[in-house]
Amino acid sequence: MTAVTDENQGNGTAAGGGPQEGEAPGKDDGRWDDGLIARRAAAVDGSGGADSAGADSRTRGRGRSRTGSASASASAAVSAADEDDVRPQVEAYVPSGGPLPTRLDALRELVGLSRARLDRDTLTEAGRVLDEAAARQRLSSRHTVVAIAGATGSGKSTLFNALAGAQISDTGLRRPTTSQPIACSWTDGAAGLLDRLAIPGRLRRRPHPGPAASDEALQGLVLVDLPDHDSAATAHRDQVDRVLALVDAVIWVVDPEKYADAALHERYLRPLAGHAEVTFVVLNQIDRLPGEAAELVLDDLRRLLDEDGMALGEHGEPGATVMSLSALTGDGVPELRELVGRFVQDRTAATRRLSADVDAAAARLRPVYVAEGRPGLGERAREEFTDRLAEAVGAAAAGQAAEREWRRNAGRACGTPWLRLWRWYESRGLPGSLDRMGQALTPPEEELTARQRVEQAVRIVADDAADGLPAPWAQAVREAAFTGAKGLPEALDELAVKAGAGPAKGSGRSSGKKAGKSSGKASDKTSETSSGTAAGASHGGGRAGSAGRGGPATGVALGGRPAKPPRPKWWPAAVLVQASMTLIQIFGGLWLLGQIVGVLEPGLVTPALIMLAGVVGGPLVEWSCAAAIRGPARRYGQDAERRLREAAAACGRARVLDPVSAELVRYREVRERYAAVTEFSTTGR
């Protein structure tokens, strides 16, 4: 295909195979390529490589054009001319050096980071823009492809011929006249661009030798005449849409009758408003308008374009070029040729077009990347999640049970033997005692309530984290939270049980390891540490804590022996004093009994006082100890609650908060990439 298109872009022959008589030499070795290249294509295909085939075919063409001149000097002259013409037929793309490469890289990273979170249809347009940008950058940057588009009867083919200086595209009264895109290239090297547009070789032309062909400003222009965009033939409209998505710029030709056509504005001009800098809007056939009517229609056309959102390049500002002309009479055509020439020589049309495509793709992606407000997990949301887990796991109940256990142990150690005996009898004799109630299993409805509380906590924190996020990312955050929450109630149950159990035969660390295994890999280390430190937190922090219902403490930890609170250093002294009070009571009582029996001499006052001192001193010591342990017991209960709360928070963090935070970090990454894509927007989108 390269050899064929190079030949097509090079020197041509007439339909009969030889040069037409009277043809003036053009800029490139003097022949007008009329597009009838089938005969030369066959010769090129059999000659080898692309470049050598093109050069060889040009040599043979020149040789045929000099039939009757077989002298050696003429052949040497032809060979010398070929050796001098060493310009490459396909020129490489020259990077613009502007922000476009950075934006394309950011868009490519954005698409890559989003594939797992967004559906394929959402990223289709961005992927197409990246593919087309890569394809365009592989081709010549010294050529500018400009399409001429318009409605039926607007005169676009006539304008195409006027710019080319030759009757290249057919014109007539029959509609539609143009059925396939026709290209006219002013210089060589545009074969790859025309291949990209899928324009066959038979429809590729060169301008007629003359002022249009020799215009230096138009060197590098590739002009394409498109079928009618409102054609009754669906295939024609499809070709227009396909080519318009690939060209560097477009000249819209409108006429006084159809310049306000809804099909033009709603289907093309309004969606392509961001491409204003590579858009020309030409009001043709002004020769049909009398007096000042042309200016009135042109002003109304500008108004419609402004309503379409298309910026107009007036007063030196960037935007669409709007002008009026008559392609039939030539009025205004030189001005358009001059504008197009400056546009082509600027050589930024391809970059502007690609930048506008990136802007359009970014505008379509805005709803899935730009959040309302500042979504995320704040400290307040984290604290509330921890509070709900602590409530579900029964941290407060475990703390209260630990505090009661401390006081119960103090009462056993520092209380009077008679009161301890009564409490023991009460606990053993009454079937409805607290200890027996605590040993009962937790009702199933309370288990269900705890599970519901955990699920509610996860749902609330997921909603808080997803609040304000675009729908796909909000869904990803919720899925991460709910996936991590699977097995969380069971893990919290195990964690609370191990936290309330003392070391059976090993240490709290080994117990923590078992709890960590049951709570999942995500919380192994957390469970090991927290359950090890929380071991011995409360005698009643086992099953009651795991149920998290605020119900009675069991006083028995499953899976291990009851944990006993540590005793302060002054407890032995208090126990000794209480024992002394008991001995004093016994001593005084025996003394009185001996006097009553008559074994000892009478004297009731002294033994009565001694016994009274023991009777009063025992409760006084117990009361003093109860007052003294109130603060430590409260702190011990708070510490037990804190440890279980931290253990539950660590488990919830590992299973729920960390996955949610990872999704939020991923969203922030794609949001930064999206900001990089839109940072240097040329359309303000």
KOLBAPA-547259 format. One line per 5 residues: number of its first residue (from 1); for each residue x, y, z of C-alpha. Coordinates in steps of 0.5 Angstrom, whole numbers, plus 2048, in hexadecimal, padded with zeros to 3 digits. Example, Ala and Ser with C-alpha at 12.3 -4.5 7.8 and 13.67 -1.06 7.14 Angstrom:
1) 819/7F7/810 ~ 81B/7FE/80E;
***
This chain:
1) 800/800/800 ~ 806/805/801 ~ 809/804/7FB ~ 802/805/7F7 ~ 800/80B/7FB;
6) 807/80E/7FA ~ 807/80D/7F3 ~ 800/810/7F3 ~ 803/816/7F7 ~ 808/817/7F2;
11) 808/818/7EA ~ 802/816/7E7 ~ 800/814/7E0 ~ 7FA/815/7DC ~ 7F5/80F/7DB;
16) 7F8/80D/7D5 ~ 7FF/80C/7D8 ~ 803/812/7D6 ~ 803/819/7D8 ~ 7FD/81E/7D5;
21) 800/823/7D0 ~ 800/82A/7D2 ~ 801/828/7DA ~ 805/82E/7DD ~ 80A/82B/7E2;
26) 808/82B/7E9 ~ 80C/82C/7EF ~ 80E/824/7F0 ~ 811/822/7E9 ~ 80C/826/7E5;
31) 806/821/7E5 ~ 7FF/821/7E7 ~ 7FC/81B/7EA ~ 7F5/81A/7E8 ~ 7F4/814/7ED;
36) 7F4/80E/7E7 ~ 7FA/80A/7EA ~ 7F7/803/7E9 ~ 7FC/802/7E4 ~ 802/805/7E7;
41) 800/801/7EE ~ 801/7FA/7EA ~ 808/7FC/7E8 ~ 80A/7FF/7EF ~ 807/7F8/7F2;
46) 80C/7F4/7EE ~ 812/7F8/7EF ~ 814/7F7/7F7 ~ 815/7FB/7FD ~ 810/801/7FE;
51) 816/807/7FD ~ 819/803/7F7 ~ 813/802/7F4 ~ 811/809/7F4 ~ 817/80B/7F2;
56) 817/806/7EC ~ 810/808/7EA ~ 812/80F/7EA ~ 818/80E/7E5 ~ 814/809/7E1;
61) 80E/80F/7E1 ~ 813/814/7DF ~ 816/80F/7DA ~ 80F/80E/7D6 ~ 80E/815/7D6;
66) 814/816/7D2 ~ 812/811/7CD ~ 817/813/7C7 ~ 81C/815/7CB ~ 821/80F/7CC;
71) 828/813/7CC ~ 82D/811/7D1 ~ 82D/818/7D4 ~ 825/819/7D5 ~ 826/812/7D9;
76) 82B/815/7DD ~ 827/81B/7DE ~ 821/818/7E1 ~ 826/813/7E5 ~ 829/81A/7E8;
81) 822/81D/7E9 ~ 820/816/7ED ~ 826/816/7F1 ~ 825/81E/7F3 ~ 81E/81C/7F5;
86) 820/819/7FC ~ 81A/81B/800 ~ 817/816/804 ~ 810/814/802 ~ 80D/813/809;
91) 80F/818/80F ~ 810/816/816 ~ 80B/819/81B ~ 80F/81F/81F ~ 80D/81F/826;
96) 80A/826/828 ~ 80D/827/82E ~ 807/82A/832 ~ 803/827/837 ~ 7FF/822/832;
101) 804/81C/834 ~ 803/81D/83B ~ 7FC/81D/83B ~ 7FC/817/836 ~ 800/813/83B;
106) 7FC/815/841 ~ 7F6/813/83D ~ 7F9/80C/83C ~ 7FB/80B/843 ~ 7F4/80D/845;
111) 7F1/808/840 ~ 7F5/803/843 ~ 7F4/804/84A ~ 7EC/805/849 ~ 7EB/7FE/845;
116) 7EA/7FA/84B ~ 7E5/7FF/84E ~ 7E1/802/848 ~ 7DE/7FE/842 ~ 7E0/7FE/83B;
121) 7DB/802/838 ~ 7DD/808/83D ~ 7E4/807/83A ~ 7E3/806/833 ~ 7E4/80D/831;
126) 7EA/80F/835 ~ 7ED/808/832 ~ 7EB/80A/82B ~ 7EE/811/82C ~ 7F5/80E/82E;
131) 7F5/809/828 ~ 7F3/80F/823 ~ 7F9/813/827 ~ 7FE/80E/826 ~ 7FC/80D/81F;
136) 7FC/814/81D ~ 803/815/820 ~ 806/80F/81C ~ 804/813/816 ~ 807/81A/813;
141) 806/820/817 ~ 808/824/811 ~ 801/823/80E ~ 7FB/826/810 ~ 7F4/822/80E;
146) 7EE/826/80D ~ 7E8/824/80B ~ 7E2/827/808 ~ 7DB/825/80B ~ 7D4/828/809;
151) 7CD/826/808 ~ 7CA/824/801 ~ 7CB/82A/7FC ~ 7CF/82F/800 ~ 7D4/82F/7FB;
156) 7DA/82C/7FF ~ 7DD/828/7F9 ~ 7DD/82F/7F5 ~ 7E1/832/7FB ~ 7E5/82C/7FB;
161) 7E7/82C/7F3 ~ 7E8/834/7F4 ~ 7ED/833/7F9 ~ 7F0/82D/7F5 ~ 7F0/831/7EF;
166) 7ED/82C/7EB ~ 7E7/828/7EA ~ 7E9/822/7EE ~ 7E2/821/7F2 ~ 7DC/820/7ED;
171) 7D7/825/7EE ~ 7D0/825/7EB ~ 7C8/825/7ED ~ 7C7/81E/7EE ~ 7C7/81D/7F6;
176) 7CB/81A/7F9 ~ 7D1/81C/7F4 ~ 7D7/81A/7F9 ~ 7D6/813/7FB ~ 7DD/811/7FE;
181) 7E3/816/801 ~ 7E8/819/7FC ~ 7EF/81B/7FE ~ 7F3/820/7FB ~ 7FA/821/7FD;
186) 7FF/826/7FC ~ 805/823/7FE ~ 808/81C/7FE ~ 809/818/805 ~ 801/818/806;
191) 800/810/804 ~ 800/80E/80B ~ 7FB/813/80D ~ 7F6/811/807 ~ 7F7/80A/809;
196) 7F4/80C/810 ~ 7EE/80F/80D ~ 7ED/809/809 ~ 7ED/80D/802 ~ 7EF/808/7FC;
201) 7F4/80A/7F8 ~ 7EF/80C/7F2 ~ 7EC/811/7F6 ~ 7F3/815/7F8 ~ 7F5/81B/7F4;
206) 7FA/820/7F3 ~ 7F8/828/7F1 ~ 7F8/82A/7EA ~ 7FF/82E/7E8 ~ 7FE/835/7E9;
211) 7FD/83A/7EF ~ 7F9/835/7F4 ~ 7FF/830/7F3 ~ 805/835/7F4 ~ 802/838/7FA;
216) 807/838/7FF ~ 802/839/805 ~ 7FE/832/802 ~ 804/82E/802 ~ 803/828/807;
221) 7FB/829/806 ~ 7F7/823/805 ~ 7F0/825/803 ~ 7EA/820/804 ~ 7E3/820/801;
226) 7DE/81C/805 ~ 7D7/81A/803 ~ 7D1/81E/805 ~ 7D0/81D/80D ~ 7C9/81D/80C;
231) 7C9/818/806 ~ 7C3/813/805 ~ 7C8/80E/804 ~ 7CA/80B/80B ~ 7D1/809/809;
236) 7D2/810/807 ~ 7D1/813/80E ~ 7D5/80D/811 ~ 7DB/80F/80D ~ 7DA/816/80F;
241) 7DA/815/816 ~ 7E0/810/815 ~ 7E5/815/812 ~ 7E3/81B/816 ~ 7E5/817/81C;
246) 7EC/816/819 ~ 7EE/81D/815 ~ 7F2/823/818 ~ 7ED/828/816 ~ 7E6/829/813;
251) 7E3/82E/80E ~ 7DB/82E/80F ~ 7D8/831/809 ~ 7D1/834/80A ~ 7CC/837/805;
256) 7C7/83D/807 ~ 7C1/837/807 ~ 7C4/832/80C ~ 7C9/836/810 ~ 7C4/835/816;
261) 7C3/82E/815 ~ 7C2/82A/81B ~ 7C5/824/818 ~ 7CC/828/817 ~ 7CB/82B/81E;
266) 7C9/826/823 ~ 7CD/820/81F ~ 7D3/823/81E ~ 7D5/82B/820 ~ 7D2/82A/827;
271) 7D6/824/829 ~ 7DC/826/825 ~ 7DC/82D/829 ~ 7E2/82C/82C ~ 7E6/82B/826;
276) 7E5/832/824 ~ 7EC/834/823 ~ 7EC/82F/81D ~ 7E5/831/81A ~ 7E4/835/814;
281) 7DC/837/813 ~ 7DB/83A/80C ~ 7D5/83D/809 ~ 7D5/83B/802 ~ 7D0/83E/7FC;
286) 7D0/845/7FF ~ 7D0/847/7F7 ~ 7C8/845/7F8 ~ 7C7/84A/7FE ~ 7C5/851/7FC;
291) 7C8/857/7FF ~ 7CA/856/807 ~ 7C6/850/807 ~ 7CD/84C/807 ~ 7CF/850/80D;
296) 7C9/84F/811 ~ 7C9/847/810 ~ 7D0/847/812 ~ 7CF/84B/818 ~ 7C9/846/81A;
301) 7CE/840/818 ~ 7D2/843/81D ~ 7CD/843/822 ~ 7CB/83C/821 ~ 7D2/83A/822;
306) 7D3/83D/829 ~ 7CC/83A/82B ~ 7D0/833/829 ~ 7D5/835/82E ~ 7DA/836/828;
311) 7DF/83B/82A ~ 7E0/840/824 ~ 7E7/842/822 ~ 7E6/84A/822 ~ 7EA/850/824;
316) 7F0/84B/824 ~ 7ED/846/829 ~ 7EE/83F/828 ~ 7E8/83B/825 ~ 7E4/839/81F;
321) 7E5/83E/818 ~ 7DF/840/815 ~ 7DE/843/80E ~ 7DA/844/808 ~ 7DC/843/801;
326) 7D9/840/7FA ~ 7DD/83A/7F8 ~ 7D9/83B/7F1 ~ 7DC/842/7EF ~ 7E2/842/7F3;
331) 7E0/847/7F8 ~ 7E4/846/7FF ~ 7E7/840/7FC ~ 7EE/843/7FD ~ 7ED/846/804;
336) 7EB/83F/806 ~ 7F1/83C/802 ~ 7F6/841/806 ~ 7F3/83F/80D ~ 7F3/837/80B;
341) 7FB/839/809 ~ 7FC/83C/810 ~ 7F9/837/813 ~ 7FD/831/810 ~ 804/835/810;
346) 802/835/818 ~ 803/82E/818 ~ 7FF/82D/81F ~ 7F8/82B/81C ~ 7FA/823/81E;
351) 7FC/825/825 ~ 7F6/82A/826 ~ 7F1/824/823 ~ 7F4/81F/828 ~ 7F4/824/82E;
356) 7EC/825/82C ~ 7EB/81E/82C ~ 7EE/81D/833 ~ 7EA/823/835 ~ 7E4/81F/833;
361) 7E6/818/836 ~ 7E7/81C/83C ~ 7E1/81F/83C ~ 7DD/819/83B ~ 7E1/816/841;
366) 7E0/81B/846 ~ 7D9/818/849 ~ 7DD/812/84B ~ 7E4/815/84E ~ 7E1/81C/851;
371) 7DE/81B/858 ~ 7DA/820/85B ~ 7DD/823/861 ~ 7E3/81F/865 ~ 7E1/818/865;
376) 7E5/814/86A ~ 7E6/811/871 ~ 7E7/816/876 ~ 7E9/815/87D ~ 7E1/816/87F;
381) 7DF/810/87B ~ 7E5/80C/87D ~ 7E3/80D/885 ~ 7DC/80C/884 ~ 7DD/805/880;
386) 7E2/803/886 ~ 7DC/805/88B ~ 7D7/801/887 ~ 7DC/7FB/887 ~ 7DD/7FC/88E;
391) 7D6/7FC/890 ~ 7D5/7F6/88C ~ 7DB/7F2/88F ~ 7D8/7F4/896 ~ 7DF/7F8/898;
396) 7DB/7FC/89D ~ 7D7/7F6/8A0 ~ 7DE/7F3/8A1 ~ 7E1/7F9/8A4 ~ 7DB/7F9/8A9;
401) 7DC/7F2/8AA ~ 7E4/7F3/8AB ~ 7E2/7F8/8B0 ~ 7DD/7F4/8B4 ~ 7E2/7EE/8B4;
406) 7E7/7F2/8B7 ~ 7E2/7F4/8BD ~ 7E0/7ED/8BE ~ 7E7/7EB/8BF ~ 7E8/7F1/8C3;
411) 7E2/7EF/8C7 ~ 7E5/7E7/8C8 ~ 7EB/7E9/8CA ~ 7EA/7EF/8CF ~ 7E3/7EE/8D1;
416) 7E0/7EA/8D7 ~ 7E0/7E3/8D7 ~ 7D9/7E3/8D9 ~ 7D7/7E7/8D3 ~ 7DB/7E3/8CE;
421) 7D8/7DD/8D1 ~ 7D1/7E0/8D0 ~ 7D2/7E2/8C9 ~ 7D5/7DB/8C7 ~ 7CF/7D8/8CA;
426) 7CB/7DC/8C6 ~ 7CE/7DB/8C0 ~ 7CE/7D3/8C1 ~ 7C7/7D3/8C3 ~ 7C3/7D8/8BF;
431) 7C2/7D5/8B8 ~ 7C1/7DC/8B5 ~ 7C7/7DF/8B8 ~ 7CC/7E3/8B3 ~ 7D1/7DE/8B2;
436) 7CC/7D9/8B0 ~ 7C9/7DE/8AB ~ 7D0/7E0/8A9 ~ 7D1/7D9/8A7 ~ 7CB/7D8/8A3;
441) 7CC/7D8/89B ~ 7CA/7DF/898 ~ 7C3/7DF/894 ~ 7C3/7DE/88D ~ 7C0/7E5/88C;
446) 7C5/7E8/88F ~ 7CA/7E5/88B ~ 7C6/7E7/885 ~ 7C6/7EE/888 ~ 7CE/7EF/889;
451) 7CE/7EC/881 ~ 7CA/7F2/87F ~ 7CD/7F7/883 ~ 7D4/7F5/880 ~ 7D1/7F5/879;
456) 7CE/7FC/87A ~ 7D4/7FF/87C ~ 7D7/7FC/876 ~ 7D2/7FF/872 ~ 7D2/806/875;
461) 7DA/806/874 ~ 7D9/804/86D ~ 7D4/809/86C ~ 7D8/80F/86F ~ 7DE/80D/86B;
466) 7DA/80D/864 ~ 7D6/813/866 ~ 7D8/818/860 ~ 7DC/813/85C ~ 7DA/812/854;
471) 7D5/80C/854 ~ 7DB/807/851 ~ 7E0/808/857 ~ 7DA/809/85C ~ 7D8/802/85A;
476) 7DF/7FF/85B ~ 7E0/802/862 ~ 7DA/7FF/864 ~ 7DC/7F8/861 ~ 7E3/7F9/864;
481) 7DF/7FA/86B ~ 7DA/7F4/86A ~ 7DF/7EF/868 ~ 7E4/7F1/86E ~ 7DE/7F0/872;
486) 7DD/7E9/871 ~ 7DE/7E5/877 ~ 7DF/7EB/87B ~ 7DA/7EA/880 ~ 7DD/7E3/881;
491) 7E4/7E6/882 ~ 7E1/7EB/887 ~ 7DE/7E5/88B ~ 7E5/7E1/88B ~ 7E8/7E7/88D;
496) 7E4/7E9/893 ~ 7E4/7E2/895 ~ 7EC/7E1/895 ~ 7EC/7E8/898 ~ 7E8/7E6/89E;
501) 7EC/7E0/89F ~ 7F2/7DF/8A3 ~ 7F8/7DB/8A1 ~ 7F6/7D4/8A1 ~ 7FD/7D0/8A1;
506) 800/7D5/89D ~ 801/7DC/89D ~ 7FC/7E2/89A ~ 800/7E2/894 ~ 7FF/7DB/892;
511) 7F8/7DC/893 ~ 7F8/7E3/88F ~ 7FB/7DE/88A ~ 7F5/7DA/88A ~ 7F0/7E0/88A;
516) 7F4/7E3/884 ~ 7F3/7DC/880 ~ 7EC/7DC/881 ~ 7EB/7E4/87F ~ 7EF/7E3/878;
521) 7F5/7E5/875 ~ 7F4/7EC/874 ~ 7F4/7ED/87C ~ 7F9/7E7/87E ~ 7FE/7EC/881;
526) 7F8/7F1/884 ~ 7F4/7EB/887 ~ 7FB/7E8/88A ~ 7FD/7EE/88D ~ 7F6/7F1/890;
531) 7F4/7EA/892 ~ 7FA/7E9/896 ~ 7FA/7F0/899 ~ 7F3/7EF/89B ~ 7F3/7E8/89E;
536) 7F1/7E9/8A5 ~ 7ED/7EF/8A4 ~ 7E7/7ED/8A7 ~ 7E4/7E7/8AB ~ 7DD/7E8/8A7;
541) 7E0/7EB/8A1 ~ 7DF/7E4/89D ~ 7D9/7E2/89A ~ 7D5/7E8/89C ~ 7DB/7ED/899;
546) 7DA/7E9/892 ~ 7D3/7E9/892 ~ 7D3/7F1/893 ~ 7CC/7F2/896 ~ 7CE/7F5/89D;
551) 7CB/7EF/8A0 ~ 7CD/7EB/8A6 ~ 7D5/7E9/8A6 ~ 7D6/7E2/8A6 ~ 7DC/7E2/8AB;
556) 7DE/7DC/8A7 ~ 7E3/7DC/8A1 ~ 7E2/7D7/89C ~ 7E8/7D4/899 ~ 7ED/7D5/8A0;
561) 7ED/7D6/8A7 ~ 7E9/7DC/8AA ~ 7EE/7E2/8AA ~ 7EF/7E5/8B1 ~ 7F1/7ED/8B2;
566) 7F7/7EF/8B5 ~ 7F8/7F0/8BC ~ 7FB/7F7/8BF ~ 800/7F6/8C4 ~ 7FC/7F9/8CA;
571) 7F7/7F3/8C9 ~ 7FC/7EE/8CE ~ 7FC/7F3/8D3 ~ 7F4/7F4/8D3 ~ 7F3/7ED/8D3;
576) 7F8/7EC/8D9 ~ 7F4/7F2/8DC ~ 7ED/7EF/8DB ~ 7F0/7E8/8DD ~ 7F2/7EC/8E4;
581) 7EB/7EE/8E4 ~ 7E8/7E7/8E3 ~ 7ED/7E5/8E9 ~ 7EB/7EA/8ED ~ 7E3/7E8/8EC;
586) 7E5/7E1/8EE ~ 7E9/7E3/8F4 ~ 7E4/7E7/8F7 ~ 7DF/7E2/8F5 ~ 7E2/7DD/8F9;
591) 7E4/7E1/8FF ~ 7DD/7E3/900 ~ 7DB/7DB/8FF ~ 7E0/7D9/904 ~ 7DD/7DE/909;
596) 7D6/7DC/907 ~ 7D8/7D5/908 ~ 7DB/7D7/90F ~ 7E2/7D4/90D ~ 7E5/7DC/90D;
601) 7E4/7E1/912 ~ 7DE/7E6/911 ~ 7DF/7EC/90D ~ 7DB/7ED/907 ~ 7DD/7F4/905;
606) 7E4/7F3/903 ~ 7E3/7ED/8FF ~ 7DD/7F0/8FC ~ 7E1/7F6/8FA ~ 7E6/7F2/8F7;
611) 7E0/7EE/8F3 ~ 7DD/7F4/8F1 ~ 7E3/7F7/8EE ~ 7E4/7F1/8EA ~ 7DD/7F1/8E8;
616) 7DD/7F9/8E6 ~ 7E4/7F8/8E3 ~ 7E3/7F3/8DE ~ 7DE/7F7/8DA ~ 7E2/7FD/8DB;
621) 7E8/7FA/8D8 ~ 7E3/7F7/8D2 ~ 7E0/7FE/8D1 ~ 7E7/801/8D1 ~ 7EA/7FC/8CC;
626) 7E3/7FD/8C8 ~ 7E5/805/8C8 ~ 7EC/804/8C6 ~ 7EB/7FF/8C0 ~ 7E5/804/8BD;
631) 7EA/808/8B9 ~ 7EF/802/8B7 ~ 7E9/7FD/8B6 ~ 7E6/803/8B1 ~ 7ED/804/8AE;
636) 7ED/7FC/8AD ~ 7E7/7FC/8AA ~ 7E8/802/8A5 ~ 7EF/7FE/8A3 ~ 7EB/7F8/8A2;
641) 7E6/7FC/89D ~ 7EB/7FF/89A ~ 7EF/7F9/898 ~ 7E9/7F6/895 ~ 7E7/7FC/892;
646) 7EE/7FC/88F ~ 7EE/7F5/88D ~ 7E7/7F6/889 ~ 7E9/7FC/886 ~ 7F0/7F9/883;
651) 7EC/7F3/881 ~ 7E7/7F8/87D ~ 7EC/7FC/87B ~ 7F0/7F6/878 ~ 7EA/7F3/874;
656) 7E6/7F9/873 ~ 7E9/800/873 ~ 7F0/7FE/870 ~ 7EC/7FB/86A ~ 7E8/801/869;
661) 7EE/806/86A ~ 7F1/802/865 ~ 7EC/804/860 ~ 7EC/80B/862 ~ 7F3/80B/861;
666) 7F2/808/85A ~ 7EC/80D/858 ~ 7F1/813/85A ~ 7F6/810/856 ~ 7F1/810/850;
671) 7EF/817/852 ~ 7F6/81A/851 ~ 7F7/817/84B ~ 7F0/81A/848 ~ 7F2/821/84B;
676) 7F9/820/847 ~ 7F5/81E/841 ~ 7F0/824/841 ~ 7F6/829/844 ~ 7F8/82C/83D;
681) 7F1/82C/83A ~ 7F0/830/834 ~ 7E9/830/834 ~ 7E7/832/83B ~ 7E4/82B/83D;
***
